Amino acid sequence: MKTSMLRFILFTLISLQLSNSALAENNQNFYVFGDSLSDTGNVYIQTSASGLPIPVPPQKRYFNGRFSNGPNAAEQFWKSLGKSSKVKPILALSPEKLTLKPNKNLAISFAYGGSETSFGNSVLGQFNVTGLLGQVGMFKVIKNDSFVENSLAFVWSGANDYLNQFGKGIVIPTEQVVDNISKSIRNLYASGIRRFLVPNLPDLSEVPIANFIAYQDPANPHPEILDLLSFQTIDHNNRLRIELRELAKLPKIKIYKVDIYSITKSLIVRDDQVVAGPAAGCLYSPVLTQDNCSIVPFDAGNGLIFWDEIHPTTEVHKVFAEAMLDSIKN
């Protein structure tokens, strides 16, 4: 009986290893587009040279240029494929000299923290970042005549369009945001990419900063803000699902969807989990200083959902990465 069980376990482990090896071969290069959930250092590199008091995100509270206390979902997913290369920020690779060659197991993040789905936007009035459409435009310039059909594009964006609308005093149409995502995928498809990994959005009304925005003035609360964000998230995800169904009709395209909305709903089971994490009080301060961005140990996020006012902990990113792996396996 024990011998049979050992054989079964060994067979299972070998099967998983072979499965991941096959996936790794099918995903020769990995290109990441989006916002702070997928940025592996672009904003940090940019702001290090911009004259800000301290680079964003501050090293004392954020792991190696990530907007979390450890690796994000995109890089944990890439590692789970058995890849040894890191998901490098595009700004660390001298993009003006870069050539994207096939079969190199190359992983690049074009994502910028704070970015929206447009070509570019301002972040908290302090610096500008390249938006989703702009990131794809950058890829198309670098791509040139390189063969990228066997590559996998990871496209995850939209949250900042909705969270930033309150500072602009407007309501952002969900169809506008989804259209930008669709254009990005179509542009990448026109560049030769045929395989896409596309998560939807979590319920933005359950992000701690949403409560802060709604109740920042106790004498004049606006709970309707939470209702709006909840509606926009659901509408966004529905429109995205329909649009991805249309995009799936393109020749040879393969789209892997990831239901982040349902995953986060399953993780958040109590109201007291929707609280700003231990790194809060720094990134969203009016002025970034060493005093309000003092050291917070990364293990302070263990067992928590959020690392700060918006961003999930690396543990939650791991859950997202596992769902992404399941999506391309199925």
N, C-alpha and C positions, 0 to 999 in steps of 0.2 A: 504493500500500500504506500509506504513512504517512498519507495523507488519510483512508483508511478506518478506520485505527486511531484517529486523532484524533476522528473522528465517533463511533466506538464509545465512547471514553472520555467524550466530551461527553454522549452519550445516557445512559450509566450514571450520571454525576454528576447530571444533570437528573432521572432516574428516582428516585434516592435522595433528592434534595431534595424532590420531589413526594410521595414516600412518607412522609417524616418530617413534611411539612406536613399530610398527611391524618391522620397519627397525632396530631399536635398538636391538630387540630380535634376529634378524637374524645375527647381527654383534656383537657377544658376546665379542670378543677380537679384538684389532686393532694393527697391527704391521706395522711400517713405515720404509721404506728403501730408501736411496737416499743421497742427498747432502744438501747444505745450505738452500735450499728452504723448507726443512722439518726437519732440525736439531732443536731440542728443548733444546739443552744445552750440547751435548756431547763434542763438540770442546771446549766450554767454560770450562767445568770441566777438560778436558785433559790439556789445556794450563794453567790453574790456577796452576797446579802442575809441570809445565815443565821448569820454570825458565825464561820464556819470560818477557820482561819489564812490560807488562800488558796482561791480558787474552784476548783471541779472542773469540767472538767479544767484543770490549771494552764496558763496561756497560754505559758509558756516552753517547754513540751514538746508542746503540742497546738494544732492549727490552729483558731483562731477558734471555740472552744467545741465543736469536733468531737473525737471520741475517735480521732484519727488525725493524720497529718502533712499532711493536705489534705482536700478534699471527699470525702464518703462516697458510697456507691453510689446512694442515693436521689436526691441532688442531681445527680450526674453523669448519671444516667438522665434526669432532668427536663430537663437542659440538652441532652441528645442529641436530644430531641424538637423542638429549635429554640426552646425557651422562654427568654426573657430574664429572667423573674422568678426570684428566689431562693426556695429552700425555707426559709421563715422558721419559727423556733421559735414555738410558740403563745404562750409567755409574753412574747414581744416584741410581741404584737399586741393587748394589752388585751382578753383573751378575753371579759370581761364586757360589752364594747361591740361585739363583732365580729358582723357579719352575713355569711353565706356566700352570695354572689350568683353566679349562673351566668355563663358567658362572660367571666370576669375573669382567666383564666389564673393563678389563685391556687394557690400551693403552700404547705402548712403541715405542719410536723412536730409531731405530738403525742408523739413518742417521747422517753423519758427514759432516759439512761444508767443502767445498773444495775438496770433494772426487770425484773420477772418477768411471767408471764402473768396473774397475779391482779389484784385491784383496787389493790394497793399493797404495798410492802415496804421494809424498811430496807436501806441500802447500807453494808456494812462497819461497822454500828453507829454511823455518823456522821450520817446524814440519811435521810429517807424520800423515796421517789419514787412517782409514779403508775404503776401497772402497766398492762398491756395492756387489761384490762377497764375499768379506771378511765379510761384515755385515750379509749376508745370512748364511755364515759359522758359525758365532757367534750364530745366531738364532738356527741353527741345533744342536749345542752343548748344548745350554740352554734348548731347547725344549725337548730333551731326549725322554721319552715315553708319554709326555703330549698329550691329545686330542685337536687338533686345527682345525678340519674340519670346524666348524662354524665360524671361525675367518676370518677376512678380512685383506689381505695384500695390502699395498699401496707401489707401486714401481715406483719411479720417479727419473730418473738419466740420465746422458749423456752430459749435457751442458758443464761440465768442461773438458771432454775429448777433445772437439773441441776448447774451449777457451784457454786451456793450450798448445795446439799444437804449438803455435807460439814461446813460450819460449823453446820448445824442438827442434825447427827447422825441424819438420816433419809434414806431412799431415796425419791425422788419418783417416783410412778407416771407413766409416759409417757401413759397414757390421760387423766390429770388435766390435763396440760399441753396436749395436743391438744384436749381438750374446751374449755378456755379459749379457744384460738385459734378453734375452731369457733363458740363463743358470740359471740366478737367479730365474726366475719364475718356471722353471722346478725343481730346487732344493727345492724351497718352496713347490711345489706340491708334491714332493717325501716325504716331511716332514709331509704331511697331509693336508695342506691348499688347499682349493678348490675355494676360491673366491678372486679375484684380482681387484684392482683399479689401472689403468695404464694411466697416462697422457702422451701426447707427448710433444715435445719441442716448445717453442716460437721461433720466427725468431731471431736467435742469431746475425744477422747483425744489428738488431735494439736495441741491448743492448748498453748502452753508452760506456762501456769499449771497444767495438769493434771499434768505431770511434777513440778512443784514440790510440789503437794499430795501426790502419791504418794510422793515421796522427800524430803520436808522433814526427816524424822528418819532419817539414814543408818543408825542402829542399829536402826530399826524401820520398814523400807520397806513400802509397801502397793501393789505393782504391780497388785493386783486392782482398784484404783480406775480404772486405765486401761481394764481389761477392761469394767468396769461402764459407763463413759462411752461406750465404743465400742458396746456393746450398746444402751444407751439411745438413742444417736443413730440407729442403724439402725431400732430399733423405733419411735421417734418419727416418723421420715420415712416409714416404711411406714404407720403409723396416719394420718398427715397425708394421705398420698396417697389412702387409702381414704375418709377424711372429706371431702376435696375432691371426690372423685368423687360422693359423696352430695349435697354442697352444689350441685354442678353441675346437679342436677335441678330446682332452684328456677327459676321462670319468669323468663326474660330475663337470667339471671345469666351472666356470663362470667368464668371464672377462668383466669388465666395463671400457670402454675407455672414455677419456676426451680430447677434442680437444683444448688444450691450445693455439696452434698456431692460430686458428681462433679467439679465445677470445682476445688475445693480439692484433691481427690485427684490431679488432673492437674497442679496447680501444685507440690505437695509431692512431690518425687521422691527426696529424700535426707533422712536423719535430721537432718543438720546444718542443715536449713532450719527445723526445729521448735525454734527458740531464741527467747528473748525479745529484742525489738528494742532499738534505741538509747534509747528513752524509758523503758525498764524501771527499776525501783527508786524510782519516784515515787508513782504512783497507788495502788499497793497496799501502801504503807508504813503502819505502825501509826498514824503521825501525819504529816500533810502539812506540810512546811515548805519555805521558800525554798531551804534548803541541799540537801535531797534531791530537789528539783525544779528544779535549775538549767537553764540554757539548753541545748537540744539542737537543732542546725539541722535543719530539716525535710527537707532533701535527704539527710540521713544515712540515710533510709529507702529511698533509691533502690535498686532491685534486690532488696529484701528482701520476705519474706512478712509478717512481724509488725513492728508499730511498738513494741509493749510486750509485756507478758506475755499479752495476750489479743487485742488489736485488730489487724486487718490494716492494711497501709499503704494509702495512697491509690491506689497502682498496682494493688493487688489489688482495691480497691473499683471501679476502672475496669473490670476484667475482669468483675466481678459486674454492673456497669451495662450492659455490652455484652450480656451474656446476658439481662438483663431486657428490653432493647430487642428482641432477637431473639425473645423469647417473645411479646411483644404483636404483633410483625410477622407471626408464624406463626399 
